[in-house]
Amino acid sequence: MSELADLLRECLVHIERSADSMYAGQSAADIAEMFRAAIAKLERGEPINKGALKILFLPTGDLQEISIDNGWGDEFVALAARFDRAI
């Protein structure tokens, strides 16, 4: 699970520098908080809500919409592929 935690940390760096997207149902701050909570749980060895994270990484999901609007859409695609392997 350390691979997943590392990936979420990378995503957290991007999302913390991002503005909200009018196409996303969640704010960048809400997604950042989800990542922080999941990272903390992984570090403690606790289970995480994989379903909620999977929804974020879906094509045209909130995370992709925010990434596109903030200029890191191509990186999102690479991060999503890594997420699929890590989860």
N, CA, C and O atoms as CSV, one atom per row, in Angstrom:
chain,resi,resn,atom,element,x,y,z
A,1,MET,N,N,0.811,-1.217,0.000
A,1,MET,CA,C,0.000,0.000,0.000
A,1,MET,C,C,0.847,1.271,0.000
A,1,MET,O,O,0.317,2.367,-0.184
A,2,SER,N,N,2.150,1.136,0.203
A,2,SER,CA,C,2.990,2.327,0.181
A,2,SER,C,C,3.026,2.934,-1.214
A,2,SER,O,O,3.178,4.147,-1.365
A,3,GLU,N,N,2.885,2.080,-2.248
A,3,GLU,CA,C,2.826,2.598,-3.613
A,3,GLU,C,C,1.600,3.491,-3.784
A,3,GLU,O,O,1.679,4.549,-4.410
A,4,LEU,N,N,0.483,3.069,-3.235
A,4,LEU,CA,C,-0.741,3.860,-3.313
A,4,LEU,C,C,-0.589,5.162,-2.526
A,4,LEU,O,O,-1.005,6.223,-2.993
A,5,ALA,N,N,-0.001,5.085,-1.349
A,5,ALA,CA,C,0.204,6.296,-0.548
A,5,ALA,C,C,1.115,7.275,-1.283
A,5,ALA,O,O,0.856,8.478,-1.281
A,6,ASP,N,N,2.170,6.776,-1.908
A,6,ASP,CA,C,3.073,7.642,-2.673
A,6,ASP,C,C,2.342,8.307,-3.832
A,6,ASP,O,O,2.530,9.495,-4.094
A,7,LEU,N,N,1.514,7.542,-4.518
A,7,LEU,CA,C,0.741,8.084,-5.630
A,7,LEU,C,C,-0.219,9.172,-5.153
A,7,LEU,O,O,-0.338,10.226,-5.779
A,8,LEU,N,N,-0.896,8.908,-4.047
A,8,LEU,CA,C,-1.831,9.905,-3.512
A,8,LEU,C,C,-1.097,11.167,-3.074
A,8,LEU,O,O,-1.637,12.267,-3.194
A,9,ARG,N,N,0.120,11.025,-2.569
A,9,ARG,CA,C,0.916,12.208,-2.217
A,9,ARG,C,C,1.226,13.039,-3.462
A,9,ARG,O,O,1.159,14.267,-3.419
A,10,GLU,N,N,1.561,12.382,-4.560
A,10,GLU,CA,C,1.815,13.097,-5.817
A,10,GLU,C,C,0.552,13.832,-6.277
A,10,GLU,O,O,0.608,14.990,-6.689
A,11,CYS,N,N,-0.568,13.145,-6.199
A,11,CYS,CA,C,-1.838,13.778,-6.580
A,11,CYS,C,C,-2.154,14.954,-5.668
A,11,CYS,O,O,-2.669,15.978,-6.118
A,12,LEU,N,N,-1.847,14.802,-4.393
A,12,LEU,CA,C,-2.111,15.858,-3.424
A,12,LEU,C,C,-1.334,17.128,-3.772
A,12,LEU,O,O,-1.864,18.233,-3.657
A,13,VAL,N,N,-0.088,16.970,-4.194
A,13,VAL,CA,C,0.714,18.136,-4.598
A,13,VAL,C,C,0.014,18.877,-5.736
A,13,VAL,O,O,-0.085,20.104,-5.715
A,14,HIS,N,N,-0.468,18.132,-6.728
A,14,HIS,CA,C,-1.153,18.760,-7.870
A,14,HIS,C,C,-2.458,19.417,-7.442
A,14,HIS,O,O,-2.731,20.561,-7.805
A,15,ILE,N,N,-3.257,18.699,-6.676
A,15,ILE,CA,C,-4.589,19.210,-6.344
A,15,ILE,C,C,-4.507,20.419,-5.417
A,15,ILE,O,O,-5.353,21.310,-5.487
A,16,GLU,N,N,-3.500,20.458,-4.555
A,16,GLU,CA,C,-3.350,21.611,-3.663
A,16,GLU,C,C,-2.984,22.887,-4.423
A,16,GLU,O,O,-3.216,23.990,-3.930
A,17,ARG,N,N,-2.423,22.743,-5.600
A,17,ARG,CA,C,-2.057,23.906,-6.421
A,17,ARG,C,C,-3.138,24.234,-7.445
A,17,ARG,O,O,-2.957,25.135,-8.265
A,18,SER,N,N,-4.232,23.534,-7.410
A,18,SER,CA,C,-5.263,23.665,-8.436
A,18,SER,C,C,-6.459,24.481,-7.956
A,18,SER,O,O,-6.820,24.485,-6.779
A,19,ALA,N,N,-7.043,25.158,-8.910
A,19,ALA,CA,C,-8.304,25.864,-8.664
A,19,ALA,C,C,-9.450,24.895,-8.944
A,19,ALA,O,O,-9.266,23.878,-9.613
A,20,ASP,N,N,-10.605,25.213,-8.439
A,20,ASP,CA,C,-11.789,24.396,-8.692
A,20,ASP,C,C,-12.151,24.429,-10.172
A,20,ASP,O,O,-11.767,25.348,-10.895
A,21,SER,N,N,-12.883,23.433,-10.608
A,21,SER,CA,C,-13.389,23.377,-11.976
A,21,SER,C,C,-14.905,23.457,-11.936
A,21,SER,O,O,-15.549,22.850,-11.080
A,22,MET,N,N,-15.459,24.202,-12.858
A,22,MET,CA,C,-16.918,24.291,-12.907
A,22,MET,C,C,-17.547,22.971,-13.337
A,22,MET,O,O,-18.754,22.781,-13.189
A,23,TYR,N,N,-16.737,22.059,-13.869
A,23,TYR,CA,C,-17.240,20.767,-14.322
A,23,TYR,C,C,-17.134,19.680,-13.263
A,23,TYR,O,O,-17.642,18.575,-13.452
A,24,ALA,N,N,-16.483,19.984,-12.162
A,24,ALA,CA,C,-16.306,18.998,-11.093
A,24,ALA,C,C,-17.346,19.232,-10.004
A,24,ALA,O,O,-17.650,20.373,-9.654
A,25,GLY,N,N,-17.878,18.156,-9.484
A,25,GLY,CA,C,-18.868,18.259,-8.423
A,25,GLY,C,C,-18.251,18.545,-7.058
A,25,GLY,O,O,-18.933,19.023,-6.151
A,26,GLN,N,N,-16.968,18.252,-6.915
A,26,GLN,CA,C,-16.264,18.486,-5.656
A,26,GLN,C,C,-15.205,19.566,-5.859
A,26,GLN,O,O,-14.691,19.748,-6.963
A,27,SER,N,N,-14.895,20.263,-4.807
A,27,SER,CA,C,-13.844,21.273,-4.890
A,27,SER,C,C,-12.479,20.615,-4.789
A,27,SER,O,O,-12.354,19.482,-4.324
A,28,ALA,N,N,-11.467,21.332,-5.226
A,28,ALA,CA,C,-10.091,20.846,-5.092
A,28,ALA,C,C,-9.754,20.638,-3.622
A,28,ALA,O,O,-9.053,19.686,-3.281
A,29,ALA,N,N,-10.237,21.505,-2.753
A,29,ALA,CA,C,-9.976,21.371,-1.318
A,29,ALA,C,C,-10.614,20.107,-0.750
A,29,ALA,O,O,-10.015,19.439,0.092
A,30,ASP,N,N,-11.827,19.771,-1.204
A,30,ASP,CA,C,-12.485,18.543,-0.739
A,30,ASP,C,C,-11.709,17.303,-1.169
A,30,ASP,O,O,-11.554,16.358,-0.395
A,31,ILE,N,N,-11.228,17.314,-2.403
A,31,ILE,CA,C,-10.447,16.178,-2.904
A,31,ILE,C,C,-9.123,16.081,-2.157
A,31,ILE,O,O,-8.680,14.987,-1.808
A,32,ALA,N,N,-8.499,17.216,-1.915
A,32,ALA,CA,C,-7.243,17.217,-1.151
A,32,ALA,C,C,-7.461,16.609,0.228
A,32,ALA,O,O,-6.620,15.848,0.708
A,33,GLU,N,N,-8.558,16.930,0.859
A,33,GLU,CA,C,-8.849,16.372,2.183
A,33,GLU,C,C,-9.067,14.859,2.103
A,33,GLU,O,O,-8.639,14.127,2.995
A,34,MET,N,N,-9.719,14.392,1.056
A,34,MET,CA,C,-9.890,12.946,0.862
A,34,MET,C,C,-8.537,12.256,0.740
A,34,MET,O,O,-8.309,11.198,1.327
A,35,PHE,N,N,-7.639,12.874,-0.036
A,35,PHE,CA,C,-6.300,12.303,-0.201
A,35,PHE,C,C,-5.551,12.290,1.126
A,35,PHE,O,O,-4.925,11.288,1.472
A,36,ARG,N,N,-5.609,13.387,1.868
A,36,ARG,CA,C,-4.917,13.450,3.165
A,36,ARG,C,C,-5.429,12.361,4.113
A,36,ARG,O,O,-4.644,11.696,4.790
A,37,ALA,N,N,-6.729,12.192,4.152
A,37,ALA,CA,C,-7.317,11.185,5.043
A,37,ALA,C,C,-6.897,9.778,4.616
A,37,ALA,O,O,-6.560,8.950,5.462
A,38,ALA,N,N,-6.915,9.502,3.316
A,38,ALA,CA,C,-6.532,8.171,2.834
A,38,ALA,C,C,-5.054,7.905,3.106
A,38,ALA,O,O,-4.691,6.799,3.506
A,39,ILE,N,N,-4.205,8.896,2.895
A,39,ILE,CA,C,-2.774,8.744,3.159
A,39,ILE,C,C,-2.547,8.439,4.637
A,39,ILE,O,O,-1.770,7.547,4.977
A,40,ALA,N,N,-3.220,9.175,5.508
A,40,ALA,CA,C,-3.062,8.961,6.950
A,40,ALA,C,C,-3.491,7.547,7.336
A,40,ALA,O,O,-2.818,6.887,8.128
A,41,LYS,N,N,-4.599,7.084,6.783
A,41,LYS,CA,C,-5.067,5.727,7.086
A,41,LYS,C,C,-4.087,4.682,6.578
A,41,LYS,O,O,-3.790,3.713,7.277
A,42,LEU,N,N,-3.586,4.875,5.367
A,42,LEU,CA,C,-2.617,3.928,4.823
A,42,LEU,C,C,-1.361,3.872,5.687
A,42,LEU,O,O,-0.808,2.798,5.920
A,43,GLU,N,N,-0.918,5.024,6.155
A,43,GLU,CA,C,0.274,5.072,7.007
A,43,GLU,C,C,0.054,4.345,8.329
A,43,GLU,O,O,0.992,3.796,8.907
A,44,ARG,N,N,-1.193,4.343,8.806
A,44,ARG,CA,C,-1.517,3.650,10.061
A,44,ARG,C,C,-1.901,2.185,9.836
A,44,ARG,O,O,-2.135,1.444,10.791
A,45,GLY,N,N,-1.962,1.779,8.575
A,45,GLY,CA,C,-2.342,0.412,8.267
A,45,GLY,C,C,-3.830,0.157,8.356
A,45,GLY,O,O,-4.256,-0.992,8.480
A,46,GLU,N,N,-4.623,1.206,8.295
A,46,GLU,CA,C,-6.080,1.087,8.367
A,46,GLU,C,C,-6.674,0.964,6.971
A,46,GLU,O,O,-6.062,1.409,6.001
A,47,PRO,N,N,-7.847,0.372,6.855
A,47,PRO,CA,C,-8.501,0.274,5.548
A,47,PRO,C,C,-8.970,1.645,5.059
A,47,PRO,O,O,-9.301,2.530,5.848
A,48,ILE,N,N,-8.985,1.787,3.746
A,48,ILE,CA,C,-9.459,3.036,3.135
A,48,ILE,C,C,-10.689,2.748,2.290
A,48,ILE,O,O,-10.991,1.595,1.984
A,49,ASN,N,N,-11.391,3.803,1.919
A,49,ASN,CA,C,-12.555,3.687,1.047
A,49,ASN,C,C,-12.061,3.691,-0.402
A,49,ASN,O,O,-11.978,4.743,-1.037
A,50,LYS,N,N,-11.737,2.514,-0.909
A,50,LYS,CA,C,-11.210,2.395,-2.269
A,50,LYS,C,C,-12.241,2.835,-3.304
A,50,LYS,O,O,-11.886,3.401,-4.337
A,51,GLY,N,N,-13.508,2.578,-3.027
A,51,GLY,CA,C,-14.560,2.950,-3.967
A,51,GLY,C,C,-14.615,4.440,-4.229
A,51,GLY,O,O,-14.767,4.871,-5.371
A,52,ALA,N,N,-14.491,5.227,-3.172
A,52,ALA,CA,C,-14.521,6.687,-3.330
A,52,ALA,C,C,-13.324,7.170,-4.137
A,52,ALA,O,O,-13.450,8.074,-4.964
A,53,LEU,N,N,-12.166,6.568,-3.897
A,53,LEU,CA,C,-10.982,6.952,-4.663
A,53,LEU,C,C,-11.120,6.543,-6.125
A,53,LEU,O,O,-10.735,7.293,-7.023
A,54,LYS,N,N,-11.669,5.354,-6.362
A,54,LYS,CA,C,-11.851,4.891,-7.742
A,54,LYS,C,C,-12.733,5.850,-8.526
A,54,LYS,O,O,-12.481,6.122,-9.700
A,55,ILE,N,N,-13.763,6.358,-7.876
A,55,ILE,CA,C,-14.659,7.309,-8.549
A,55,ILE,C,C,-13.896,8.573,-8.952
A,55,ILE,O,O,-14.127,9.113,-10.034
A,56,LEU,N,N,-12.998,9.043,-8.101
A,56,LEU,CA,C,-12.219,10.245,-8.421
A,56,LEU,C,C,-11.361,10.051,-9.661
A,56,LEU,O,O,-11.177,10.983,-10.444
A,57,PHE,N,N,-10.832,8.837,-9.843
A,57,PHE,CA,C,-9.904,8.579,-10.935
A,57,PHE,C,C,-10.580,8.125,-12.227
A,57,PHE,O,O,-9.895,7.835,-13.208
A,58,LEU,N,N,-11.891,8.060,-12.244
A,58,LEU,CA,C,-12.599,7.679,-13.464
A,58,LEU,C,C,-12.422,8.741,-14.548
A,58,LEU,O,O,-12.251,9.922,-14.245
A,59,PRO,N,N,-12.464,8.310,-15.832
A,59,PRO,CA,C,-12.446,9.302,-16.912
A,59,PRO,C,C,-13.608,10.271,-16.751
A,59,PRO,O,O,-14.731,9.871,-16.446
A,60,THR,N,N,-13.329,11.511,-16.954
A,60,THR,CA,C,-14.255,12.644,-16.791
A,60,THR,C,C,-14.757,12.794,-15.361
A,60,THR,O,O,-15.760,13.467,-15.122
A,61,GLY,N,N,-14.072,12.176,-14.416
A,61,GLY,CA,C,-14.400,12.360,-13.003
A,61,GLY,C,C,-13.904,13.711,-12.520
A,61,GLY,O,O,-13.249,14.450,-13.255
A,62,ASP,N,N,-14.221,14.015,-11.291
A,62,ASP,CA,C,-13.870,15.331,-10.735
A,62,ASP,C,C,-12.375,15.615,-10.791
A,62,ASP,O,O,-11.965,16.737,-11.091
A,63,LEU,N,N,-11.561,14.608,-10.504
A,63,LEU,CA,C,-10.117,14.829,-10.505
A,63,LEU,C,C,-9.606,15.139,-11.909
A,63,LEU,O,O,-8.768,16.024,-12.082
A,64,GLN,N,N,-10.099,14.426,-12.900
A,64,GLN,CA,C,-9.670,14.717,-14.270
A,64,GLN,C,C,-10.135,16.096,-14.712
A,64,GLN,O,O,-9.382,16.823,-15.360
A,65,GLU,N,N,-11.357,16.463,-14.374
A,65,GLU,CA,C,-11.856,17.788,-14.755
A,65,GLU,C,C,-10.989,18.894,-14.150
A,65,GLU,O,O,-10.659,19.870,-14.824
A,66,ILE,N,N,-10.630,18.738,-12.896
A,66,ILE,CA,C,-9.769,19.733,-12.247
A,66,ILE,C,C,-8.391,19.737,-12.891
A,66,ILE,O,O,-7.811,20.801,-13.106
A,67,SER,N,N,-7.862,18.559,-13.202
A,67,SER,CA,C,-6.532,18.486,-13.809
A,67,SER,C,C,-6.505,19.175,-15.173
A,67,SER,O,O,-5.559,19.898,-15.484
A,68,ILE,N,N,-7.516,18.958,-15.968
A,68,ILE,CA,C,-7.575,19.582,-17.297
A,68,ILE,C,C,-7.634,21.099,-17.172
A,68,ILE,O,O,-6.903,21.813,-17.859
A,69,ASP,N,N,-8.500,21.583,-16.299
A,69,ASP,CA,C,-8.646,23.033,-16.131
A,69,ASP,C,C,-7.408,23.694,-15.547
A,69,ASP,O,O,-7.246,24.910,-15.646
A,70,ASN,N,N,-6.531,22.896,-14.936
A,70,ASN,CA,C,-5.350,23.464,-14.293
A,70,ASN,C,C,-4.040,23.077,-14.984
A,70,ASN,O,O,-2.958,23.293,-14.438
A,71,GLY,N,N,-4.143,22.510,-16.177
A,71,GLY,CA,C,-2.960,22.284,-16.995
A,71,GLY,C,C,-2.155,21.031,-16.704
A,71,GLY,O,O,-1.017,20.915,-17.159
A,72,TRP,N,N,-2.715,20.091,-15.960
A,72,TRP,CA,C,-1.989,18.840,-15.719
A,72,TRP,C,C,-2.807,17.618,-16.126
A,72,TRP,O,O,-2.722,16.553,-15.515
A,73,GLY,N,N,-3.598,17.807,-17.174
A,73,GLY,CA,C,-4.446,16.727,-17.677
A,73,GLY,C,C,-3.665,15.516,-18.166
A,73,GLY,O,O,-4.070,14.380,-17.921
A,74,ASP,N,N,-2.547,15.745,-18.856
A,74,ASP,CA,C,-1.735,14.616,-19.326
A,74,ASP,C,C,-1.135,13.859,-18.151
A,74,ASP,O,O,-1.079,12.630,-18.166
A,75,GLU,N,N,-0.694,14.573,-17.151
A,75,GLU,CA,C,-0.162,13.914,-15.961
A,75,GLU,C,C,-1.249,13.110,-15.249
A,75,GLU,O,O,-0.981,12.042,-14.699
A,76,PHE,N,N,-2.471,13.629,-15.263
A,76,PHE,CA,C,-3.571,12.886,-14.651
A,76,PHE,C,C,-3.707,11.507,-15.293
A,76,PHE,O,O,-3.887,10.513,-14.590
A,77,VAL,N,N,-3.624,11.439,-16.612
A,77,VAL,CA,C,-3.787,10.152,-17.308
A,77,VAL,C,C,-2.730,9.160,-16.821
A,77,VAL,O,O,-3.039,7.994,-16.573
A,78,ALA,N,N,-1.491,9.617,-16.685
A,78,ALA,CA,C,-0.421,8.749,-16.192
A,78,ALA,C,C,-0.665,8.356,-14.735
A,78,ALA,O,O,-0.455,7.204,-14.357
A,79,LEU,N,N,-1.107,9.312,-13.921
A,79,LEU,CA,C,-1.397,9.023,-12.513
A,79,LEU,C,C,-2.563,8.037,-12.384
A,79,LEU,O,O,-2.535,7.150,-11.531
A,80,ALA,N,N,-3.577,8.191,-13.221
A,80,ALA,CA,C,-4.731,7.294,-13.178
A,80,ALA,C,C,-4.322,5.866,-13.554
A,80,ALA,O,O,-4.815,4.905,-12.964
A,81,ALA,N,N,-3.434,5.726,-14.520
A,81,ALA,CA,C,-2.950,4.388,-14.903
A,81,ALA,C,C,-2.191,3.765,-13.737
A,81,ALA,O,O,-2.361,2.582,-13.443
A,82,ARG,N,N,-1.364,4.549,-13.084
A,82,ARG,CA,C,-0.638,4.049,-11.907
A,82,ARG,C,C,-1.607,3.694,-10.774
A,82,ARG,O,O,-1.416,2.698,-10.076
A,83,PHE,N,N,-2.641,4.510,-10.599
A,83,PHE,CA,C,-3.646,4.240,-9.576
A,83,PHE,C,C,-4.308,2.891,-9.846
A,83,PHE,O,O,-4.469,2.083,-8.930
A,84,ASP,N,N,-4.690,2.647,-11.091
A,84,ASP,CA,C,-5.346,1.385,-11.431
A,84,ASP,C,C,-4.454,0.192,-11.080
A,84,ASP,O,O,-4.951,-0.835,-10.617
A,85,ARG,N,N,-3.166,0.317,-11.292
A,85,ARG,CA,C,-2.244,-0.789,-10.949
A,85,ARG,C,C,-2.059,-0.923,-9.444
A,85,ARG,O,O,-1.921,-2.031,-8.928
A,86,ALA,N,N,-2.058,0.212,-8.738
A,86,ALA,CA,C,-1.786,0.195,-7.290
A,86,ALA,C,C,-2.986,-0.274,-6.471
A,86,ALA,O,O,-2.823,-0.876,-5.410
A,87,ILE,N,N,-4.162,-0.003,-6.955
A,87,ILE,CA,C,-5.365,-0.308,-6.177
A,87,ILE,C,C,-5.676,-1.775,-6.277
A,87,ILE,O,O,-6.654,-2.239,-5.691
